[in-house]
Amino acid sequence: MAKLTVAQKRLAASDPVMADLVKRLGPMSVAERRRRRGQPPRDDAYVALVRAVVGQQLSTKAARTIYDRVVALFDDGVPSPEQLLAADEDALRGAGLSGRKVEYLRDLAQHVVDGELELNRLSELSDEEVIEEVTAVRGLGRWTAEMFLIFHLGRPDVISGGDLGIRRAIETEYGLARIPTPDDVVERAEAWKPHRSLACIYLWESLAVTPVQ
C-alpha cells in the first residue's frame, strides 16, 4: 500500500473500523475521490454552488449533462450572476432545469450581485458561519453547505450527519442493527476529530467498493 499521510494514520488509529477502511481502501483524499469519480478539478466558489443547485437529486452523470447544457446556452461558458438573472427561463428549462432550480439559481445570482453572499470572503469564515451564509440562499440547505466545506473549501473536520450514504456506510461497516440517525452519526464521529471530513471520504468510498444491499 502507498504511504499514508499523517491524517490517514491518525484516522486509522481512531477506531478499529476506520483502521480497516484505511487498510482496505488505501490512501484516500478529496482529490483522490474526485479522480475516481471522474469529476473535474475544484471549481471556484460560484461555479461550485451553481453545480450544487443543478445536481440536486440527480445522479453524477445526469447532473453533468444538464450542467453542460446550461453552460452551452452562454457564449462565454459558465454564466455570470448577471447573465443568469437576465437569461430566458424557457431556455434554462429547455436545458433540463426544473422551474424550482431556475428560481434557486437566480436567488444565488441575486445574493452574489447584491453582495449578500461574498464568495471571496467565505474562506475566512468558520465552518458554521459558512453554513449560515450558504443556506441563506433558497434551495441551498445544510447538506449542500457541508459538501461545499469539504470539497471546495477543503475543511478537514466536517461531518455530514444527515448524509444518507454516510449513514448507510456506518450501518454496514459498524455492523449496526439499524441505520443510525443524524445525531448518532455526529456522536460516533467525535472519535474521528480532527479528521471527520476524511472519515466521510472513506465511508463514501466504502459504499462504492461494497454496495449496501
C-alpha positions in Angstrom: 0.0 0.0 0.0 1.2 3.5 -0.8 2.5 5.6 2.1 -0.2 7.1 4.4 -0.4 10.7 5.3 -0.4 11.8 9.0 -4.2 12.5 8.8 -4.8 9.0 7.4 -2.7 7.4 10.1 -4.5 9.3 12.8 -7.9 8.4 11.4 -6.9 4.8 11.3 -5.9 5.0 15.0 -9.2 6.5 16.0 -11.1 3.1 16.0 -10.7 -0.4 14.5 -13.3 0.1 11.8 -11.6 3.2 10.5 -8.3 1.2 10.7 -9.9 -1.5 8.5 -11.2 1.0 6.0 -7.9 2.8 5.6 -6.2 -0.6 5.1 -8.8 -1.8 2.6 -9.2 1.3 0.6 -5.6 2.7 0.8 -4.7 6.4 0.8 -7.9 8.5 0.2 -8.5 12.2 -0.1 -10.9 14.7 -1.6 -8.7 14.8 -4.7 -8.5 11.0 -5.0 -12.3 10.7 -4.7 -12.7 13.3 -7.4 -10.3 11.4 -9.6 -12.0 8.0 -9.0 -15.4 9.5 -9.8 -14.2 11.3 -13.0 -15.1 14.7 -11.5 -13.4 17.9 -12.7 -10.8 19.7 -10.6 -12.1 22.1 -8.0 -14.2 25.0 -9.3 -14.3 28.5 -7.9 -16.9 29.1 -5.2 -19.6 30.5 -7.5 -19.3 27.6 -10.0 -19.3 25.1 -7.2 -22.6 26.4 -5.9 -24.1 26.6 -9.4 -23.1 22.9 -9.9 -24.6 22.1 -6.5 -28.0 23.5 -7.4 -28.0 21.8 -10.8 -27.0 18.5 -9.4 -29.6 18.3 -6.6 -31.4 14.9 -6.5 -29.6 13.8 -9.7 -27.0 11.2 -10.5 -23.5 12.5 -11.2 -23.9 11.7 -14.9 -27.3 13.4 -15.2 -26.1 16.4 -13.3 -23.0 16.8 -15.6 -25.2 16.5 -18.7 -27.6 19.2 -17.6 -24.9 21.5 -16.3 -23.1 21.2 -19.7 -26.4 22.1 -21.5 -26.9 25.1 -19.3 -23.3 26.3 -19.9 -23.8 25.8 -23.7 -26.6 28.4 -23.6 -24.0 31.2 -23.0 -21.3 32.3 -25.4 -18.7 32.8 -22.6 -19.3 29.4 -20.8 -20.4 29.5 -17.2 -22.9 32.3 -16.9 -22.1 35.2 -14.6 -24.7 36.0 -11.9 -25.8 38.9 -14.1 -26.3 36.6 -17.1 -28.3 34.1 -15.1 -30.6 36.9 -13.9 -31.1 38.0 -17.5 -31.4 34.5 -19.0 -34.6 33.3 -20.6 -36.4 30.9 -18.2 -37.7 28.8 -21.0 -34.2 28.3 -22.4 -32.9 27.3 -18.9 -35.8 24.8 -18.5 -35.2 23.5 -22.0 -31.6 22.6 -20.9 -33.1 20.3 -18.3 -33.6 22.6 -15.2 -36.8 22.4 -13.3 -38.6 25.6 -12.6 -37.6 25.4 -9.0 -33.9 25.0 -9.8 -34.2 28.1 -12.1 -35.5 30.0 -9.1 -32.7 28.7 -6.9 -30.0 29.7 -9.4 -31.5 33.1 -9.7 -31.6 33.6 -6.0 -28.0 32.5 -5.8 -27.1 35.0 -8.5 -29.1 37.8 -6.8 -27.3 37.2 -3.5 -24.0 37.5 -5.3 -24.9 40.6 -7.2 -26.4 42.3 -4.1 -23.2 41.5 -2.1 -25.2 39.4 0.4 -23.1 36.4 -0.4 -19.4 37.5 -0.5 -17.9 34.4 -2.1 -14.3 35.7 -1.8 -14.8 36.0 1.9 -16.1 32.6 2.7 -12.6 31.1 3.2 -12.1 33.5 6.1 -15.2 32.3 8.0 -15.7 29.5 10.4 -17.5 26.3 9.3 -20.7 27.3 10.9 -20.5 30.9 9.5 -20.1 29.4 6.0 -23.1 27.2 6.5 -25.1 30.2 7.7 -24.1 32.2 4.6 -24.7 29.4 2.1 -28.1 28.4 3.5 -29.4 31.9 3.3 -29.7 31.2 -0.5 -33.0 29.5 -1.4 -32.5 25.8 -2.3 -29.1 25.5 -0.6 -29.5 23.5 2.6 -27.1 22.4 5.3 -26.1 19.3 3.4 -25.1 21.4 0.4 -23.1 23.7 2.7 -21.3 20.8 4.3 -20.4 19.4 0.8 -19.1 22.9 -0.1 -17.0 23.0 3.1 -15.5 19.5 2.4 -15.0 19.6 -1.4 -14.5 23.3 -2.1 -13.0 24.9 1.0 -11.1 21.8 1.9 -12.2 22.0 5.6 -10.7 18.9 7.4 -13.2 18.4 10.2 -16.7 18.4 8.8 -19.2 15.7 9.5 -22.4 15.5 7.5 -24.7 13.7 9.9 -27.7 13.8 7.6 -26.0 12.3 4.6 -27.7 9.1 3.7 -24.6 7.5 2.2 -22.6 8.1 5.3 -25.4 6.7 7.5 -25.7 3.6 5.4 -21.9 3.1 5.4 -21.8 3.4 9.2 -24.6 0.9 9.5 -22.7 -1.6 7.3 -19.2 -1.1 8.5 -20.0 -1.0 12.2 -22.5 -3.9 11.9 -25.4 -1.9 13.4 -28.9 -3.4 13.6 -30.5 -0.2 12.1 -29.4 2.8 10.1 -28.0 5.5 12.5 -29.8 8.8 13.0 -28.0 12.0 12.1 -27.4 12.6 15.8 -26.0 9.1 16.1 -23.6 9.9 13.3 -22.4 13.1 14.9 -21.9 11.3 18.2 -19.9 8.5 16.7 -17.8 11.0 14.7 -16.4 12.5 17.8 -13.8 9.8 17.8 -12.6 10.9 14.3 -11.8 14.5 15.2 -10.0 16.4 13.8 -10.3 14.4 10.6 -14.0 13.9 10.2 -14.0 15.1 6.6 -11.5 12.4 5.7 -13.7 9.9 7.6 -16.6 10.9 5.3 -14.5 10.2 2.2 -13.6 6.7 3.5 -17.2 6.0 4.3 -18.5 7.1 0.9 -15.8 5.2 -0.8 -16.7 2.0 1.1 -20.1 2.1 -0.5 -18.6 2.3 -3.9 -16.5 -0.8 -3.2 -19.1 -2.7 -1.2 -22.6 -1.5 -2.1 -25.3 -1.8 0.6 -27.9 -4.4 -0.4 
